Amino acid sequence: MRPYDTDLRERVVRAVHKGSSIRAAALRFEVHPTTAGRWLERLEAHGELDPAARPLRGSVLDEHADWLAELRADDPALSCRVICERLAEERGLEVHETTLWYWLRRHGFTHKKTR
């Protein structure tokens, strides 16, 4: 889910500063009162309303990237199921086929059926 726009955050906080209760401002702008309260706390603590940066998440497959690239180069027709089985046997890493598929797509690997 994407963070709320800074403009909306400012409007909610402005409404509260003009005398509206947090609950009333949240209802008016269709956000949860807890969310509106957090925005006020953030403004007081940090002096800003911009959403906090989200940490980048890595994948357990990232450390096996070279091995996977080499495997795909040797046999580009390997299915995700076969690659997952090889990962488990040779690397001791068990991942779901879908996880592998998304990782391969994100790193530019494609698979075309040859038959």
Backbone torsions as a table, in degrees:
resi	resn	phi	psi	omega
1	MET	NA	134.5	179.6
2	ARG	-76.8	149.8	177.3
3	PRO	-69.1	155.4	176.9
4	TYR	-64.3	149.0	179.4
5	ASP	-63.6	145.1	-179.5
6	THR	-62.8	-34.4	179.0
7	ASP	-60.9	-42.5	177.8
8	LEU	-64.6	-43.1	178.2
9	ARG	-57.7	-44.2	-179.7
10	GLU	-64.1	-40.6	179.9
11	ARG	-64.5	-40.6	179.1
12	VAL	-65.0	-46.9	-179.1
13	VAL	-64.2	-41.0	179.1
14	ARG	-61.1	-41.5	179.0
15	ALA	-62.2	-41.4	179.1
16	VAL	-67.2	-41.4	179.4
17	HIS	-66.6	-24.2	178.0
18	LYS	-85.5	1.8	173.9
19	GLY	117.7	-7.4	178.6
20	SER	-74.0	149.3	174.9
21	SER	-74.7	161.5	178.9
22	ILE	-60.8	-44.0	-179.0
23	ARG	-62.1	-44.4	-178.9
24	ALA	-65.5	-42.4	178.8
25	ALA	-65.0	-40.9	179.4
26	ALA	-63.5	-43.0	177.7
27	LEU	-62.7	-43.8	-178.8
28	ARG	-60.3	-41.5	-176.5
29	PHE	-99.6	8.3	174.4
30	GLU	59.1	47.1	171.5
31	VAL	-125.2	163.1	179.8
32	HIS	-73.4	141.8	179.4
33	PRO	-57.4	-34.5	177.7
34	THR	-63.6	-39.3	178.6
35	THR	-63.4	-45.4	179.0
36	ALA	-60.9	-41.1	178.3
37	GLY	-63.4	-38.6	178.3
38	ARG	-65.3	-37.0	178.8
39	TRP	-64.3	-41.0	177.4
40	LEU	-63.6	-43.5	177.7
41	GLU	-61.6	-41.2	179.8
42	ARG	-63.0	-41.8	179.2
43	LEU	-62.9	-43.2	179.7
44	GLU	-67.8	-40.5	-175.8
45	ALA	-77.8	-40.1	-172.3
46	HIS	-115.4	-10.8	-179.7
47	GLY	72.6	18.7	179.5
48	GLU	-149.6	162.7	179.6
49	LEU	-116.4	-2.2	-179.0
50	ASP	-59.6	143.2	179.1
51	PRO	-62.7	146.2	177.8
52	ALA	-66.7	146.2	178.4
53	ALA	-65.8	136.1	178.4
54	ARG	-86.4	135.0	179.6
55	PRO	-67.9	142.1	177.1
56	LEU	-75.3	132.0	179.2
57	ARG	-99.2	138.1	175.5
58	GLY	-95.4	-176.4	178.8
59	SER	-123.9	151.0	176.0
60	VAL	-64.5	-19.5	-179.7
61	LEU	-80.8	-15.4	-177.3
62	ASP	-58.3	-39.1	-178.8
63	GLU	-73.5	-10.0	178.2
64	HIS	-108.7	15.5	-174.3
65	ALA	-58.6	-45.6	-178.8
66	ASP	-63.5	-43.0	179.6
67	TRP	-62.9	-43.0	179.6
68	LEU	-65.4	-40.2	178.9
69	ALA	-63.9	-41.9	178.8
70	GLU	-65.3	-41.7	179.0
71	LEU	-62.3	-44.3	179.4
72	ARG	-68.1	-34.1	178.8
73	ALA	-67.6	-39.2	179.8
74	ASP	-67.2	-41.0	-179.3
75	ASP	-146.3	89.7	-176.9
76	PRO	-66.4	-14.0	-177.7
77	ALA	-87.2	0.8	-179.4
78	LEU	-61.8	136.0	178.0
79	SER	-80.3	162.3	177.3
80	CYS	-61.9	-36.0	179.1
81	ARG	-61.3	-45.7	-180.0
82	VAL	-65.4	-42.0	179.2
83	ILE	-63.5	-41.2	178.1
84	CYS	-62.3	-40.8	177.9
85	GLU	-63.6	-41.5	179.0
86	ARG	-67.7	-38.2	175.8
87	LEU	-58.5	-43.8	-179.5
88	ALA	-66.9	-43.5	-177.7
89	GLU	-71.4	-48.9	-171.6
90	GLU	-90.4	-26.8	-175.1
91	ARG	-117.2	-8.8	-179.6
92	GLY	69.2	24.4	-178.2
93	LEU	-116.2	120.4	178.5
94	GLU	-105.5	118.3	176.1
95	VAL	-131.6	156.8	178.0
96	HIS	-76.4	151.4	-179.6
97	GLU	-57.6	-37.8	-179.5
98	THR	-65.5	-39.9	177.1
99	THR	-59.0	-46.0	178.9
100	LEU	-63.6	-43.8	-178.5
101	TRP	-59.3	-47.9	179.1
102	TYR	-62.1	-40.9	-180.0
103	TRP	-62.9	-45.8	179.3
104	LEU	-61.0	-43.8	178.8
105	ARG	-61.9	-43.6	-178.4
106	ARG	-63.1	-27.5	-178.5
107	HIS	-100.9	14.2	172.4
108	GLY	85.7	8.0	177.4
109	PHE	-84.6	134.8	177.0
110	THR	-124.9	164.4	-179.6
111	HIS	-135.8	121.0	176.5
112	LYS	-112.9	136.6	176.6
113	LYS	-71.6	136.7	-178.2
114	THR	-98.1	-6.6	-178.4
115	ARG	-120.6	NA	NA
